């Protein structure tokens, strides 16, 4: 078990030739290390379109170009997200044959491989969570008969797992309802601000332990990118790391900490975040605007979320209703409601989502959606803002990340792509160097 390919650094600019080289070298080395012939039945597991900046779409196409008809299945790691629609498939995968696409259904299509024991979970969470954790995967992994599984994705700061991808792409991206619920909830209880930007954290330890216990029989090769959001060129791939053990994740995470974590010398009273309508259509994903900037905004300040594509709260009808019913209240209120409201208690990932998106009384959120009313936004405990007025006031078109001032003299800090980073001010109690 090792890292088969590593190319990257803060100034690297990588593209399709590098993707092809990384796959060619790594697949050959991986097969030889396992004493196998060239793989004949390959499964690719990229993220969905909400992680389009990962370059997992082009990398999946590179795998198809390299492997041809040996690439038998492509299953986006949806987790609890909706299946991708044709415009989203087109934008992410281009001309990749659609008959390769498989849909992950987290409620029905999973096997439970086993449990990470209660003692391990309790120790990892410092006593905050005291239940065994179910390691679940889609049956296409456990029963598909593939001789190579390419788990493709981006290592980047994340509110649930500290740094995204690696074993999360398998256990959450292709996981089941129970595993996803428990993973998100235990992480929320521990506190997202204690986790974000850190490779080593309670949930990561649990998932990695699950991989050691249950994934070793499966030929999984992790293809991890690190992508920086640049002012001049947009998302730029700074690194590609390919391997089959924990070290590949930690190497990618070290680079991500350099190019995706931004430390502000002072805390903005007003922080404005743009949410690309092609990617963000629900607060379920759009609340990255809050997660990734909450450690930067000043006490008593405001995060303004400019989200013209957002017209719903949840990914599914049940989740949407629960978000509308309970709203983004304080952590303690959500914990209380989880104990007293049966619907929320049975949907712990919803409870975790509400906790992650809560201002918790420290700051305010002004949400400026394209398709939700003032009553709907205020009903979930946010302040409503008019989307077009916000776009005009903060001059969103063409605006670069950083400090700006409105025409009437209000200073604000702007973030164009919150999915590619973590922002914190140096005085925040959980900021790190």
C-alpha positions in Angstrom: 0.0 0.0 0.0 1.6 3.2 -1.1 1.5 6.5 -3.1 2.0 5.6 -6.7 1.9 9.1 -8.2 2.6 12.5 -6.7 2.9 15.8 -8.6 2.1 19.1 -7.1 3.0 22.3 -5.4 1.6 25.8 -4.7 2.8 27.0 -8.2 2.0 23.9 -10.3 -0.6 24.2 -13.2 -1.8 20.8 -14.2 -4.2 19.6 -16.9 -5.3 16.7 -19.1 -1.8 15.4 -20.0 -1.1 15.1 -16.3 -4.4 13.4 -15.6 -3.6 10.8 -18.3 0.0 10.3 -17.0 -1.2 10.0 -13.4 -3.7 7.3 -14.3 -1.4 5.4 -16.7 1.5 5.2 -14.2 -0.7 4.5 -11.2 -2.9 1.8 -12.7 0.1 -0.1 -13.9 1.9 0.2 -10.6 -1.2 -0.7 -8.6 -2.0 -3.8 -10.7 1.6 -5.0 -10.4 1.6 -4.4 -6.6 -1.5 -6.6 -6.3 -0.1 -9.2 -8.6 -2.9 -8.7 -11.1 -3.1 -8.4 -14.9 -4.3 -5.2 -16.5 -7.8 -4.4 -15.2 -10.7 -5.5 -17.4 -13.7 -4.3 -15.3 -13.2 -0.8 -14.0 -15.5 1.3 -11.9 -15.0 5.1 -11.5 -16.5 7.0 -8.6 -16.2 10.7 -9.1 -18.2 13.3 -7.1 -21.3 15.0 -8.6 -21.5 18.4 -10.3 -21.6 20.3 -7.0 -17.8 19.4 -6.8 -17.2 20.2 -10.5 -14.1 22.3 -9.6 -12.4 19.1 -8.5 -11.7 18.3 -12.2 -13.1 14.8 -11.5 -15.2 15.2 -14.7 -12.1 15.5 -17.0 -10.2 12.9 -15.0 -13.1 10.4 -15.5 -13.0 11.2 -19.2 -9.3 10.6 -19.1 -9.9 7.2 -17.6 -12.4 6.5 -20.4 -9.9 7.6 -23.0 -7.2 5.4 -21.4 -9.3 2.3 -20.7 -11.9 2.3 -23.4 -14.5 -0.4 -23.0 -12.7 -1.7 -19.9 -14.4 1.2 -18.0 -17.7 -0.5 -17.3 -19.4 1.8 -14.7 -19.3 5.4 -13.6 -21.2 6.1 -10.4 -21.2 9.7 -9.1 -20.7 9.8 -5.3 -24.0 11.5 -4.7 -24.3 10.8 -0.9 -27.8 12.1 -0.2 -27.8 14.5 -3.3 -30.2 14.2 -6.2 -29.2 12.3 -9.3 -27.5 14.4 -11.9 -29.6 15.7 -14.7 -28.5 15.7 -18.4 -27.3 19.4 -18.4 -25.2 18.7 -15.3 -23.8 15.4 -16.8 -23.0 17.3 -20.0 -21.2 20.1 -18.1 -19.2 17.8 -15.9 -18.5 14.8 -18.2 -19.0 16.0 -21.7 -19.3 13.2 -24.2 -18.7 10.4 -21.7 -21.2 7.7 -22.8 -24.4 8.0 -20.7 -24.9 4.2 -20.6 -21.9 4.1 -18.2 -23.6 6.3 -15.6 -25.0 4.6 -12.5 -27.2 6.3 -9.8 -26.4 5.9 -6.1 -29.5 5.5 -4.0 -28.5 5.9 -0.4 -31.7 4.5 1.1 -31.8 1.2 -0.8 -28.7 0.3 -2.7 -26.2 -0.3 0.1 -24.5 -3.1 2.0 -23.3 -2.8 5.6 -19.8 -4.2 5.6 -19.5 -4.1 9.4 -19.1 -1.6 12.3 -16.3 0.5 13.7 -16.7 -0.5 17.4 -18.2 1.7 20.0 -14.9 1.9 22.0 -13.0 3.3 19.0 -15.8 5.8 18.2 -16.0 7.0 21.8 -12.2 7.5 22.0 -12.1 9.3 18.7 -14.8 11.7 19.6 -13.5 12.4 23.1 -16.6 10.8 24.6 -19.0 13.0 22.6 -20.5 10.0 20.6 -20.9 6.6 22.0 -22.3 4.3 19.3 -20.6 1.9 16.8 -20.5 3.4 13.3 -21.8 1.4 10.3 -19.5 1.2 7.4 -21.8 1.1 4.4 -21.1 1.2 0.6 -23.1 0.9 -2.6 -23.5 -2.7 -3.7 -21.7 -1.8 -7.0 -18.5 -1.8 -4.8 -19.3 -4.8 -2.6 -20.9 -7.0 -5.3 -19.9 -5.5 -8.7 -16.9 -7.7 -9.4 -14.6 -4.9 -10.5 -10.9 -5.5 -10.6 -10.2 -1.8 -10.3 -12.2 1.0 -8.5 -11.0 4.6 -9.2 -12.2 6.8 -6.4 -11.7 10.3 -7.8 -12.1 13.7 -6.0 -10.7 16.8 -4.5 -9.0 17.3 -1.1 -10.3 20.7 0.2 -11.5 22.0 3.5 -14.8 20.6 4.5 -17.3 21.2 7.4 -18.0 17.5 8.2 -14.7 15.7 7.6 -12.1 18.5 8.0 -10.6 17.9 4.6 -12.9 16.3 1.9 -12.6 13.1 -0.1 -10.5 10.0 0.3 -12.5 7.5 2.4 -15.4 10.0 2.6 -15.9 9.5 -1.1 -16.7 5.8 -0.5 -18.4 5.7 2.9 -20.4 8.9 2.5 -20.5 9.4 -1.3 -21.7 5.9 -1.8 -22.8 5.2 1.7 -26.2 4.5 3.3 -28.6 6.5 5.3 -27.4 5.2 8.7 -23.7 5.7 8.1 -24.3 9.2 6.6 -26.6 10.3 9.4 -24.3 9.1 12.2 -21.1 10.5 10.5 -22.6 14.0 10.0 -24.2 14.2 13.4 -21.2 13.1 15.5 -19.1 15.6 13.6 -21.6 18.4 14.2 -21.6 17.5 17.9 -17.8 17.8 18.0 -18.0 21.2 16.2 -17.3 22.1 12.6 -15.0 25.0 13.6 -12.8 22.5 15.4 -12.6 20.3 12.3 -12.5 22.4 9.2 -9.1 22.4 7.4 -7.7 19.6 9.5 -6.8 16.2 8.1 -6.8 14.5 11.5 -10.1 14.7 13.3 -12.6 12.4 14.9 -14.7 11.5 11.9 -11.7 11.0 9.6 -10.2 8.6 12.2 -13.4 6.6 12.2 -13.7 6.5 8.4 -10.1 5.6 8.0 -10.5 2.8 10.6 -13.5 1.6 8.7 -11.4 1.5 5.5 -8.7 -0.6 7.3 -11.3 -3.0 8.6 -13.5 -3.4 5.6 -12.2 -1.9 2.4 -8.9 -3.8 1.9 -10.5 -6.6 -0.1 -11.6 -4.2 -2.7 -9.2 -2.8 -5.4 -9.7 0.9 -4.6 -7.2 3.4 -6.0 -7.7 7.0 -4.8 -7.1 9.8 -7.3 -7.0 13.0 -5.4 -6.6 16.6 -6.7 -5.8 19.8 -5.0 -7.4 22.9 -6.7 -6.8 26.5 -6.0 -9.3 29.3 -6.9 -7.1 32.0 -8.5 -8.0 35.6 -9.2 -6.8 35.5 -12.9 -7.4 32.0 -14.0 -10.2 30.6 -11.8 -9.8 27.1 -10.5 -6.3 25.8 -11.1 -5.1 22.2 -10.3 -2.1 22.4 -8.1 -1.6 18.8 -7.4 -2.5 15.2 -8.2 -1.9 12.4 -5.8 -2.7 8.7 -6.5 -2.4 5.9 -4.0 -4.2 3.3 -1.9 -3.5 4.2 1.7 -3.8 7.0 4.2 -0.6 8.7 3.2 -2.0 9.7 -0.2 -4.7 11.7 1.6 -2.3 13.4 4.1 0.1 14.4 1.3 -2.8 16.0 -0.6 -4.1 17.6 2.5 -0.8 19.2 3.3 -0.9 21.0 -0.1 -4.5 21.9 0.3 -3.8 23.6 3.6 -1.3 25.8 1.7 -3.5 26.8 -1.2 -7.1 26.5 0.2 -6.9 28.0 3.7 -7.0 31.8 3.9 -6.1 33.7 7.1 -7.3 37.3 7.3 -5.5 39.7 9.6 -8.9 41.2 10.7 -12.5 40.0 10.8 -14.9 41.5 8.3 -18.1 43.0 9.7 -19.7 42.3 6.3 -18.7 39.2 4.3 -20.3 38.7 0.9 -20.3 35.3 -0.8 -21.3 34.5 -4.4 -22.9 31.1 -5.1 -22.6 30.0 -8.7 -26.2 29.1 -9.9 -24.9 26.2 -12.0 -23.8 24.4 -8.9 -25.8 25.7 -6.0 -29.6 25.3 -6.2 -30.5 24.4 -2.6 -29.4 25.7 0.8 -28.3 22.1 1.5 -25.2 22.7 -0.6 -25.4 26.5 -0.9 -24.7 26.9 2.8 -21.1 26.3 2.1 -21.2 30.1 2.0 -21.7 30.0 5.7 -19.6 27.0 6.7 -16.4 28.1 5.0 -16.5 31.8 6.1 -18.0 31.5 9.6 -14.5 31.5 11.1 -13.7 34.8 9.4 -16.7 37.0 10.0 -16.6 39.3 13.0 -18.8 38.9 16.1 -22.0 40.7 15.4 -21.2 40.8 11.7 -23.1 39.6 8.6 -22.5 37.0 6.0 -24.4 37.9 2.8 -25.1 34.9 0.7 -25.9 35.9 -3.0 -27.4 32.7 -4.4 -29.5 33.3 -7.6 -29.8 29.6 -8.3 -31.2 28.6 -4.9 -34.9 27.8 -5.0 -35.2 25.0 -2.3 -33.8 24.1 1.1 -33.3 20.3 1.1 -32.2 17.7 -1.5 -35.3 15.7 -1.0 -38.9 16.5 -0.1 -38.7 15.1 3.5 -35.5 17.0 4.2 -36.9 20.2 2.7 -39.9 19.9 5.0 -37.7 19.3 8.1 -35.5 22.3 7.3 -38.6 24.5 6.8 -40.1 23.2 10.1 -37.0 23.7 12.3 -34.8 26.3 10.6 -31.2 27.2 11.3 -31.6 27.8 15.0 -28.9 27.7 17.6 -27.0 24.5 18.2 -28.7 23.9 21.6 -32.2 24.4 20.1 -31.5 21.9 17.4 -30.1 19.4 19.9 -33.2 19.8 22.0 -35.5 19.4 18.9 -33.6 16.3 17.8 -34.6 14.7 21.1 -38.2 15.8 21.1 -39.2 15.8 17.4 -39.4 12.3 16.0 -38.9 13.4 12.4 -35.7 15.3 13.1 -34.4 12.5 15.4 -34.7 10.0 12.6 -32.9 12.3 10.2 -29.7 13.2 12.0 -27.9 14.4 8.8 -30.6 17.1 8.6 -30.0 18.1 12.2 -26.2 18.2 11.5 -26.9 20.4 8.5 -29.0 22.9 10.6 -26.2 23.1 13.2 -23.5 23.7 10.6 -25.6 26.5 9.0 -26.6 28.2 12.2 -25.1 31.6 13.0 -25.5 30.4 16.7 -26.2 33.9 17.8 -22.7 35.1 17.0 -23.3 36.7 13.6 -26.2 37.2 11.1 -26.9 35.6 7.7 -28.6 37.6 5.0 -29.7 35.1 2.3 -30.4 36.5 -1.2 -31.9 33.6 -3.2 -33.2 33.6 -6.7 -36.2 31.4 -6.0 -37.3 31.6 -2.4 -39.5 34.2 -0.9 -38.9 36.6 2.0 -41.3 34.5 4.1 -39.6 31.3 3.3 -36.1 32.6 4.2 -37.3 34.3 7.4 -39.1 31.1 8.3 -35.8 29.2 8.6 -34.3 32.0 10.8 -32.2 33.8 8.2 -32.6 37.5 7.1 -33.9 37.9 3.6 -32.1 40.0 1.0 -33.1 40.8 -2.6 -30.8 38.9 -4.9 -30.6 41.6 -7.7 -30.1 44.4 -5.3 -27.3 42.5 -3.6 -25.6 41.9 -6.9 -25.8 45.6 -7.8 -24.8 46.9 -4.4 -21.7 44.6 -4.1 -20.9 44.8 -7.8 -20.7 41.0 -8.1 -19.9 40.8 -11.8 -16.2 40.6 -12.3 -15.4 41.2 -8.6 -12.2 39.6 -7.3 -11.8 38.0 -3.9 -10.7 40.4 -1.1 -11.6 43.7 0.5 -13.9 46.2 -1.3 -16.1 49.2 -0.5 -19.6 50.0 -1.7 -20.5 53.3 -3.4 -21.8 54.6 -0.1 -18.7 53.6 1.8 -19.5 50.2 3.4 -16.4 48.0 3.6 -16.9 44.2 2.9 -14.8 41.1 2.1 -15.8 39.2 -1.0 -15.5 35.4 -1.7 -16.4 34.1 -5.1 -16.0 30.4 -4.7 -16.5 29.2 -1.1 -16.4 25.5 -2.2 -12.6 25.9 -2.8 -11.5 27.2 0.5 -11.7 28.0 4.2 -11.5 31.6 5.4 -10.7 32.5 9.0 -9.3 35.5 10.8 -6.2 35.1 12.9 -8.0 36.0 16.1 -10.6 33.2 15.8 -10.3 30.7 18.6 -10.0 27.8 16.2 -7.8 29.4 13.6 -4.6 27.5 12.9 -1.2 28.2 11.3 
